[in-house]
Amino acid sequence: MDKVTCIAYLLYHSSTSQDIREKAIQLLNGDVSIRDLKRNAAFQAPLILAESLYRKNNVDKLQVQRFAEEFLLLEV
């Protein structure tokens, strides 16, 4: 899995906040970037936590795949 997909997964599951979950899905779909999220103070702490967990390799690849299958929008 790529970095952005893993961080989107970790961000989505790090909070019950609907705003954070929506931004995680937007990140997954490429509608917003990690850099954009870092500029918003409300998303800095959860994003730093998600990046830290990603660097520690604490990501279940199967769960990330399921997350991507559920929320990734495909245009045909």
Secondary structure, DSSP 8 states (H G I E B T S, - for coil): --HHHHHHHHHHHT---HHHHHHHHHHHHTSS-HHHHHHSHHHHHHHHHHHHHHHTT---HHHHHHHHHHH-----
